[in-house]
Amino acid sequence: APTDPEERTAETKLASGLGFLRLLPVCLFAFIFHHSAPGVAEPVRDKAALPGVFSTGFVVTGLGYLVLATTTAYYFAGSVKQQASLSWEGYVGCMPYGIAEATAISERSWLSGFVSIFVLIFPALDVLSAFPLNAVTLANSLATAFLPEEELHEMHSAIEDAATASAAAKAANAGRSWVGCLVD
């Protein structure tokens, strides 16, 4: 592996069509889960704002992935593992290439250790955070497919009533704790 940063960055290509077959399953996975958009958009009262909300979400997410991909490609050059987050296991911080490789993991700063662990567990946290949305979408799809219209309407009304009651209870409890702090 080259130790000179100039040599190392020269190996990194801007783009290559050779990775298209690796990209294809990711694109198909994203396409499959786009069906959640109507469920996310339904509770929004101002439907005219939805294009802006979704566009902003796509742009911010795209920029985040672009920064992450560029940083990973530049920092790890030709040694990026199949799952890119695994490349961060030995991350010791922003140091020149030769020094970073020679630095023991036990000598890294707490911040470098935190960054390393966060990037390593992020894929699991990401999948875990998407589970409730996918479960709700699946439940709504099944209910729509198999329940009569009247029962479906009753189910949605009951869910809205429960959510409103839960929000009201949380607000009341928050108010009580503020009053308790003021009285004490």
Phi, psi and chi 1 to 4 in degrees:
 res  aa     phi    psi   chi1   chi2   chi3   chi4
   1 ALA       -  137.9      -      -      -      -
   2 PRO   -70.3  143.1   19.3  -25.7      -      -
   3 THR   -99.6  -20.0   55.8      -      -      -
   4 ASP   -79.0  125.2 -178.8   25.8      -      -
   5 PRO   -56.8  -33.2  -21.7   29.9      -      -
   6 GLU   -63.1  -43.7  -65.7  -65.9  -35.6      -
   7 GLU   -66.7  -40.1  -68.2  177.2   31.5      -
   8 ARG   -65.1  -43.7 -158.2  168.4   66.2   87.3
   9 THR   -73.4  -23.3   55.5      -      -      -
  10 ALA   -67.7  -23.9      -      -      -      -
  11 GLU   -74.4  -23.9  -66.2  176.0    4.3      -
  12 THR   -79.1  119.8  -53.5      -      -      -
  13 LYS   -88.7  148.0  -63.8  177.6 -176.6  176.1
  14 LEU   -67.8  -42.3  179.7   60.7      -      -
  15 ALA  -156.5  152.9      -      -      -      -
  16 SER  -151.9  134.0  171.3      -      -      -
  17 GLY   -77.9   -5.2      -      -      -      -
  18 LEU   -67.8  -24.0  -62.4  175.0      -      -
  19 GLY   -90.0    7.9      -      -      -      -
  20 PHE   -59.2  -40.9  179.3   74.2      -      -
  21 LEU   -66.0  -26.7  -68.6  177.9      -      -
  22 ARG   -76.4  -30.6  -70.7 -175.9 -178.7  167.5
  23 LEU   -76.0  -30.8  177.6   66.3      -      -
  24 LEU   -56.0  -48.8 -171.2   60.2      -      -
  25 PRO   -62.5  -34.1  -13.9   20.8      -      -
  26 VAL   -64.7  -43.6  174.3      -      -      -
  27 CYS   -63.7  -41.6  -68.2      -      -      -
  28 LEU   -64.9  -40.4  -69.2  174.4      -      -
  29 PHE   -61.0  -45.3 -179.5   78.1      -      -
  30 ALA   -63.8  -39.5      -      -      -      -
  31 PHE   -64.8  -39.4 -178.5   74.7      -      -
  32 ILE   -62.2  -39.3  -71.0  169.4      -      -
  33 PHE   -89.9    3.6  -75.0  102.9      -      -
  34 HIS   -70.5  -13.1   84.6  -78.8      -      -
  35 HIS   -64.3  -12.1   63.9   78.3      -      -
  36 SER   -75.0  -15.3  -62.7      -      -      -
  37 ALA   -56.1  -46.2      -      -      -      -
  38 PRO   -61.5  -36.9  -24.3   33.8      -      -
  39 GLY   -67.5  -34.7      -      -      -      -
  40 VAL   -73.1  -35.5  171.4      -      -      -
  41 ALA   -78.9  -23.6      -      -      -      -
  42 GLU   -56.6  -46.7 -178.7 -176.1   -6.9      -
  43 PRO   -73.7   -9.2   11.6  -12.8      -      -
  44 VAL   -72.6  125.2  176.4      -      -      -
  45 ARG   -74.8  -42.3  -74.7 -167.7  177.1   99.5
  46 ASP   -91.9   87.6 -176.7   13.7      -      -
  47 LYS   -65.0  -23.3  -57.2  -71.5 -169.5 -136.2
  48 ALA   -67.1  -22.7      -      -      -      -
  49 ALA   -82.9  -11.7      -      -      -      -
  50 LEU   -59.4  -43.1  -75.0  174.6      -      -
  51 PRO   -57.9  -40.6  -25.6   33.9      -      -
  52 GLY   -66.3  -40.8      -      -      -      -
  53 VAL   -64.7  -48.1  169.5      -      -      -
  54 PHE   -66.9  -39.7  -79.2  114.2      -      -
  55 SER   -62.7  -44.2  -63.8      -      -      -
  56 THR   -62.3  -42.9  -57.8      -      -      -
  57 GLY   -60.6  -44.1      -      -      -      -
  58 PHE   -65.6  -42.2  -73.9  136.0      -      -
  59 VAL   -66.3  -46.1  167.7      -      -      -
  60 VAL   -63.1  -44.6  169.0      -      -      -
  61 THR   -63.6  -44.5  -57.1      -      -      -
  62 GLY   -60.9  -43.6      -      -      -      -
  63 LEU   -64.5  -39.7  -71.8  174.4      -      -
  64 GLY   -60.7  -46.3      -      -      -      -
  65 TYR   -66.0  -35.9  -82.8  117.0      -      -
  66 LEU   -64.5  -45.0 -177.2   64.1      -      -
  67 VAL   -63.2  -44.5  166.9      -      -      -
  68 LEU   -63.2  -44.5 -176.7   61.8      -      -
  69 ALA   -66.4  -43.3      -      -      -      -
  70 THR   -64.9  -44.3  -54.4      -      -      -
  71 THR   -61.4  -45.8  -55.3      -      -      -
  72 THR   -63.5  -45.3  -58.1      -      -      -
  73 ALA   -63.9  -39.9      -      -      -      -
  74 TYR   -72.1  -47.0 -179.6   77.2      -      -
  75 TYR   -69.0  -43.0 -174.5   81.6      -      -
  76 PHE   -97.4   -6.3  -64.5  107.3      -      -
  77 ALA    47.3 -120.3      -      -      -      -
  78 GLY   -86.2    5.2      -      -      -      -
  79 SER  -108.7   27.0   63.1      -      -      -
  80 VAL   -73.5  128.1  177.9      -      -      -
  81 LYS   -76.0  167.3  -64.4 -178.9  179.5  175.8
  82 GLN   -53.1  -47.7  179.2   70.4   24.9      -
  83 GLN   -97.7  109.0 -177.6  178.9  -20.4      -
  84 ALA   -56.9  -31.9      -      -      -      -
  85 SER   -64.5  -26.7   63.5      -      -      -
  86 LEU   -68.1  -20.5  -63.9  177.7      -      -
  87 SER   -66.7  -20.6  -61.2      -      -      -
  88 TRP   -85.9    1.3  -67.9   76.9      -      -
  89 GLU   -57.4  -42.7 -177.5  178.4   16.2      -
  90 GLY   -97.8   19.0      -      -      -      -
  91 TYR   -61.4  128.7  178.8   72.8      -      -
  92 VAL  -118.8   -1.2  -67.6      -      -      -
  93 GLY   124.6 -178.2      -      -      -      -
  94 CYS   -84.6   88.2  -64.0      -      -      -
  95 MET  -127.7  158.3  -59.9  179.0 -170.5      -
  96 PRO   -56.2  151.0  -22.7   31.1      -      -
  97 TYR   -51.7  -50.3 -173.2   69.6      -      -
  98 GLY   -64.6  -40.5      -      -      -      -
  99 ILE   -69.3  -41.5  -63.1  171.4      -      -
 100 ALA   -62.2  -40.3      -      -      -      -
 101 GLU   -69.6  -30.4  -74.2 -155.5  -22.8      -
 102 ALA   -83.5  -14.8      -      -      -      -
 103 THR   -80.4  130.3  -55.7      -      -      -
 104 ALA   -73.1  147.4      -      -      -      -
 105 ILE   -60.5  -34.0  -68.9  177.3      -      -
 106 SER   -67.4  -17.6   60.5      -      -      -
 107 GLU   -95.1   -1.0  -63.1  175.0   15.7      -
 108 ARG   -73.8  159.3   68.0 -178.5  171.8 -169.0
 109 SER   -73.1  164.1   70.6      -      -      -
 110 TRP   -63.0  -34.2   68.7  -91.1      -      -
 111 LEU   -66.6  -42.5 -177.5   58.9      -      -
 112 SER   -62.7  -40.0  -61.8      -      -      -
 113 GLY   -64.0  -41.3      -      -      -      -
 114 PHE   -63.6  -46.0  174.7   77.9      -      -
 115 VAL   -59.8  -44.8  168.3      -      -      -
 116 SER   -60.3  -49.0  174.6      -      -      -
 117 ILE   -66.7  -41.8  -70.5  170.3      -      -
 118 PHE   -59.9  -47.2  179.9   77.4      -      -
 119 VAL   -66.9  -34.3  172.5      -      -      -
 120 LEU   -66.8  -40.4  -76.8  169.1      -      -
 121 ILE   -93.7   -5.9   65.2  170.7      -      -
 122 PHE   -56.6  -44.2 -177.2   78.7      -      -
 123 PRO   -57.3  -40.0  -25.4   34.5      -      -
 124 ALA   -66.8  -41.9      -      -      -      -
 125 LEU   -64.8  -36.9  -64.5  175.2      -      -
 126 ASP   -64.3  -46.5 -171.3   34.9      -      -
 127 VAL   -64.1  -42.5  168.2      -      -      -
 128 LEU   -63.0  -38.6 -173.4   64.0      -      -
 129 SER   -72.1  -25.5   68.9      -      -      -
 130 ALA   -82.4  -16.9      -      -      -      -
 131 PHE   -57.8  -48.8  174.7   74.8      -      -
 132 PRO   -59.0  -40.9  -22.1   31.7      -      -
 133 LEU   -62.9  -43.7  179.1   62.3      -      -
 134 ASN   -67.6  -36.5  -68.4  -31.0      -      -
 135 ALA   -66.0  -42.6      -      -      -      -
 136 VAL   -65.2  -42.1  167.1      -      -      -
 137 THR   -62.4  -44.0  -58.1      -      -      -
 138 LEU   -63.4  -44.3  175.9   63.2      -      -
 139 ALA   -62.0  -42.7      -      -      -      -
 140 ASN   -64.1  -40.5  -77.7  -21.9      -      -
 141 SER   -64.5  -43.8  -63.2      -      -      -
 142 LEU   -65.6  -42.5  -68.9  173.2      -      -
 143 ALA   -63.0  -42.6      -      -      -      -
 144 THR   -64.8  -36.2  -57.4      -      -      -
 145 ALA   -74.7  -33.6      -      -      -      -
 146 PHE  -114.2  -17.4  -63.5  111.8      -      -
 147 LEU   -93.7  144.4  -71.4  179.0      -      -
 148 PRO   -65.2  158.9  -14.2   22.5      -      -
 149 GLU   -57.0  -40.3 -173.0   68.0   32.9      -
 150 GLU   -64.8  -46.1  -53.5   84.0   44.5      -
 151 GLU   -65.4  -37.1  -71.7 -177.1   36.5      -
 152 LEU   -62.9  -43.8 -171.3   61.9      -      -
 153 HIS   -64.1  -41.8 -178.3   68.7      -      -
 154 GLU   -63.1  -40.5  -71.7  174.6   17.5      -
 155 MET   -63.1  -46.0 -178.5 -174.0   80.0      -
 156 HIS   -63.7  -38.8  -76.4  -68.9      -      -
 157 SER   -64.7  -42.4  -63.7      -      -      -
 158 ALA   -63.8  -40.2      -      -      -      -
 159 ILE   -65.2  -43.0  -69.2  170.7      -      -
 160 GLU   -64.0  -41.2  -73.1  174.6    9.2      -
 161 ASP   -64.1  -42.3  -67.9  -15.8      -      -
 162 ALA   -65.1  -40.5      -      -      -      -
 163 ALA   -65.8  -41.3      -      -      -      -
 164 THR   -64.6  -43.8  -56.2      -      -      -
 165 ALA   -64.1  -40.5      -      -      -      -
 166 SER   -64.2  -43.1  174.5      -      -      -
 167 ALA   -65.2  -39.4      -      -      -      -
 168 ALA   -66.0  -41.2      -      -      -      -
 169 ALA   -64.1  -41.6      -      -      -      -
 170 LYS   -63.9  -42.1  -73.5  179.3 -176.1  176.8
 171 ALA   -64.6  -40.7      -      -      -      -
 172 ALA   -64.8  -42.4      -      -      -      -
 173 ASN   -65.2  -38.3  -74.5  -23.0      -      -
 174 ALA   -64.5  -40.3      -      -      -      -
 175 GLY   -64.1  -41.2      -      -      -      -
 176 ARG   -63.0  -41.1  -80.2 -170.0 -144.6  120.8
 177 SER   -68.4  -33.4   52.5      -      -      -
 178 TRP   -67.1  -43.1  -90.5  104.5      -      -
 179 VAL   -64.8  -40.3  170.6      -      -      -
 180 GLY   -60.3  -39.5      -      -      -      -
 181 CYS   -66.9  -38.6  -70.6      -      -      -
 182 LEU   -71.5  -37.6  -65.5  173.8      -      -
 183 VAL   -73.0  -41.3  171.7      -      -      -
 184 ASP   -66.6      -  -68.2  -18.6      -      -
